[in-house]
Amino acid sequence: MPPRKPSSPARKRADRYHHGNLAEAMLQEAVRTIHAHGIAGLTLRGVGEQLGVSRTALYRHFADKQALVAAVAAEGFRLLRGALVAAWRGGGGGRAGFEAMGEGYVRFAVTHPAHYRVMFGGFVRPGDKARESDVPDADAFQVLVDAIAEQQAQGLVRRDDPRQLALYIWAVVHGIAMLAIDGLLPPSVTPDDLMRFANERIRSGVASSLASGSTFSAPRSSPS
């Protein structure tokens, strides 16, 4: 009887963690899990099994599930802030940049639904912080406030409290984003279509009396 060939070792999944940044690998695995199974389906043990690493290694980076969830939210806010700044600058500021921010916000939610649900689903408690590098959600919101203040200085937007105006605008855009990622928009209406309509109504609602009925300029300065 011929000798048996030694069996080949079982292959690890191609997407399993091998070397490099374990914290980042955990974060991305958490996002995949949340997208597929929701927050309830996320556990540190499950993340470890998918990555093929021990629990001890996991706990070196995140103390518990809540810390990992907070890291997902923090990454989401960083990405959202980047999308808003890019939209404002890409549109050249002013009316075009401001409307591009609204469209960019909804596009971010549709593209990153797992992040978005964690960011605004009440899963992160005030004061939760996964790592020292995490930035607060106010950083993303401040981009909107700064864009409003910039337009007020140009006489394009009414002189209400810019934070109050930002909250009003965010409420409208957030509603569109949630309808989009929950699949509740009519088949004939795309998120971009609805956001363009909302932009027109928002603009008419926040325009200053000096700017009403005129063509809006597009100043080139950007919120910091």
C-alpha positions in Angstrom: 0.0 0.0 0.0 1.6 3.3 -1.1 2.4 5.7 1.8 -0.2 8.4 2.3 0.7 11.9 1.3 0.8 14.3 4.2 -2.4 16.4 4.2 -2.1 20.0 3.3 -2.8 22.4 6.2 -6.2 24.0 6.1 -6.2 27.3 4.3 -7.2 30.3 6.3 -9.8 32.6 4.8 -8.3 35.0 2.4 -9.6 38.0 4.4 -8.2 36.7 7.7 -5.8 38.9 9.6 -2.1 38.0 9.2 0.2 40.9 10.0 -0.1 44.7 10.2 -2.6 46.9 12.0 -4.9 44.6 14.1 -6.9 47.5 15.4 -7.8 48.6 11.9 -8.6 45.0 10.8 -10.9 44.7 13.8 -12.6 47.9 12.9 -13.2 46.8 9.3 -14.5 43.4 10.4 -16.9 45.1 12.8 -18.2 47.3 9.9 -18.8 44.2 7.8 -20.5 42.4 10.6 -22.8 45.3 11.4 -23.7 45.7 7.7 -24.6 42.0 7.5 -26.1 41.3 11.0 -26.7 44.6 12.7 -25.2 45.8 16.0 -26.8 42.9 17.8 -24.7 40.5 15.7 -21.4 42.1 16.7 -19.2 40.5 19.4 -15.5 40.7 20.1 -15.4 36.9 20.0 -17.0 36.8 16.6 -14.5 39.4 15.3 -11.6 37.4 16.6 -12.9 34.2 15.0 -13.2 35.9 11.6 -9.7 37.4 11.9 -8.2 34.2 13.4 -6.7 35.9 16.4 -6.9 35.3 20.1 -9.1 37.1 22.6 -6.0 38.4 24.4 -4.9 40.1 21.2 -8.3 41.7 20.7 -8.4 43.1 24.2 -5.1 44.8 23.7 -6.9 47.2 21.3 -10.5 47.3 22.5 -11.6 46.7 26.1 -15.1 45.5 25.0 -17.7 45.6 22.3 -18.7 49.2 23.3 -15.2 50.4 22.6 -15.2 48.8 19.2 -18.6 50.3 18.4 -17.3 53.7 19.5 -14.4 53.3 17.1 -16.7 52.5 14.2 -18.7 55.7 15.0 -15.5 57.8 15.2 -14.3 56.5 11.9 -17.6 57.3 10.4 -17.5 60.9 11.6 -14.0 61.3 10.2 -15.1 60.0 6.9 -18.2 62.2 6.9 -16.2 65.3 7.8 -13.9 64.6 4.9 -16.8 64.1 2.5 -18.4 67.4 3.6 -15.2 69.4 3.3 -14.5 67.9 -0.1 -18.0 68.8 -1.3 -17.8 72.4 -0.1 -14.4 72.9 -1.7 -15.2 71.0 -4.8 -18.3 73.3 -5.3 -16.2 76.4 -4.7 -18.1 77.3 -1.6 -21.2 79.5 -1.7 -24.5 78.1 -3.1 -22.9 75.4 -5.2 -20.6 74.2 -2.4 -23.4 74.3 0.1 -25.8 72.2 -2.0 -22.9 69.8 -2.8 -22.5 69.3 0.9 -26.1 68.1 1.3 -25.8 65.7 -1.7 -22.5 64.5 -0.3 -24.0 63.9 3.1 -26.7 61.6 1.7 -24.3 59.9 -0.5 -22.1 59.2 2.5 -25.0 57.5 4.3 -25.9 55.4 1.3 -22.3 54.4 0.8 -21.6 53.7 4.5 -24.9 52.5 6.0 -23.2 50.5 8.8 -21.2 53.5 9.9 -24.2 55.8 9.6 -26.5 53.5 11.7 -23.9 53.4 14.5 -23.2 57.1 14.4 -26.9 58.1 14.7 -28.6 55.1 16.1 -28.0 55.8 19.8 -25.4 53.0 20.2 -22.6 55.4 21.3 -23.0 56.9 24.7 -21.9 60.5 25.5 -18.2 60.3 26.5 -17.6 56.9 24.8 -14.1 57.0 23.4 -12.4 53.9 21.9 -8.9 55.4 21.4 -7.0 58.6 22.0 -7.1 59.4 18.3 -10.9 59.4 18.1 -12.4 62.8 17.2 -15.8 64.0 18.5 -18.9 64.1 16.3 -19.0 67.9 16.7 -16.0 68.1 14.3 -18.2 67.0 11.4 -21.1 69.2 12.5 -18.8 72.2 12.7 -18.1 72.0 9.0 -21.8 72.7 8.4 -21.8 75.5 10.9 -18.7 77.1 9.4 -20.2 76.9 5.9 -23.3 78.7 7.1 -21.2 81.4 8.9 -19.2 81.9 5.7 -22.3 82.5 3.7 -23.7 84.8 6.3 -20.6 86.9 6.0 -21.2 87.1 2.3 -24.8 88.2 2.8 -26.2 85.0 1.3 -27.8 83.5 4.4 -30.1 85.1 7.0 -28.5 86.2 10.3 -30.0 83.5 12.5 -27.9 81.6 15.0 -25.7 79.5 12.6 -25.9 76.5 14.9 -29.7 76.6 14.9 -29.7 76.9 11.2 -27.3 73.9 11.0 -29.5 71.8 13.2 -32.5 72.6 11.0 -30.7 71.7 7.8 -29.1 68.6 9.4 -32.6 67.4 10.5 -33.9 67.6 6.9 -30.9 66.0 5.3 -30.6 63.3 8.0 -34.3 62.4 7.3 -33.5 61.9 3.7 -30.5 59.8 4.5 -32.4 57.5 6.8 -35.2 57.0 4.3 -32.6 56.2 1.7 -30.7 53.6 3.7 -33.9 52.0 5.0 -35.2 51.6 1.5 -38.3 53.6 2.2 -38.2 56.0 -0.8 -40.6 55.4 -3.6 -39.0 53.5 -6.5 -39.4 56.5 -8.8 -37.4 58.8 -6.4 -33.7 58.6 -6.0 -31.9 60.0 -2.9 -30.1 62.5 -5.2 -33.4 63.6 -6.7 -34.9 64.2 -3.3 -31.8 66.0 -2.0 -31.8 68.3 -5.0 -35.4 69.2 -4.2 -34.6 69.7 -0.5 -31.7 71.9 -1.4 -34.0 74.3 -3.3 -36.4 74.5 -0.3 -33.6 74.9 2.2 -32.0 77.6 0.2 -35.2 79.6 -0.1 -35.8 79.1 3.7 -32.4 80.3 4.8 -31.6 83.0 2.2 -31.1 86.5 3.5 -33.4 89.3 2.3 -30.4 90.8 0.5 -29.9 87.6 -1.5 -33.5 86.7 -2.2 -34.3 86.6 -5.8 -30.7 87.1 -6.9 -28.0 84.9 -8.3 -25.8 83.5 -5.5 -22.1 84.0 -5.9 -19.7 81.2 -5.0 -16.9 82.4 -2.7 -13.8 80.2 -2.8 -12.9 80.1 0.9 -13.5 76.9 2.8 -14.5 76.0 6.3 -11.5 74.8 8.3 
